[in-house]
């Protein structure tokens, strides 16, 4: 019963994080990017181009229609759970964009309308943060984001790089509407910041540490790390070259946000323990990332 309750709470937390991410993404487009007449990528960028060209069809409606086919495809390739969260994300953005465009009808709300460079940087950073929050919970905002998640399931290619490639065509297409090279340049700045932000946030969520511990209480420390944190511990045979005495060395791989908990366990049982901590770029296996090859 408790396990079922934990599953429910975990899903509720996941959807709350996705909702915050959707709001940030929608706010960035409606309050920063669109008022500055900038063009981004993905389904939102394409919807924005059509909005600029017609001036009538709401971006939220176009966003929803463009993603309809992609959602169906993703549901088959990635699974229903992903599809459910993607549908939630697409509907959420469609509703939020429609609402926020009514809340912020004044193009000069943030006073950045004439500063396209700052708008591109700010819009890319805020929207990228929102998308990354969705990605960390298995969700998506649609468009090229769905394509990125599908490709990333089978290949170790960063989300930002996939999105950058997919969105380039949309950015270049903006020339046929504005007939200005500057719009294309600002568009590339926007998606560069957007892609970098996604990679930065996701990498921060997946960063790992490798900890070596030399302690006489190695067995007690190992038991508590395993039972309290659920992390595996490897016991290595070592020898102090100065003392020539054999000793046990614990090796632990964990997420960076778990290191403080491990420090507390070590401090609780051995104040004199020798500890070495290093950052690890990639950890693959149970409890970490899945190694994908061709």
PyMOL commands that set and color helices and strands:
alter all, ss='L'
color gray80, all
select helices_A, chain A and resi 2-36+42-54+59-78+80-103+116-136+144-154+159-173+175-178+181-206+218-229+256-269
alter helices_A, ss='H'
color red, helices_A
select strands_A, chain A and resi 208-214+233-239+246-255+274-280
alter strands_A, ss='S'
color yellow, strands_A
deselect
rebuild
show_as cartoon
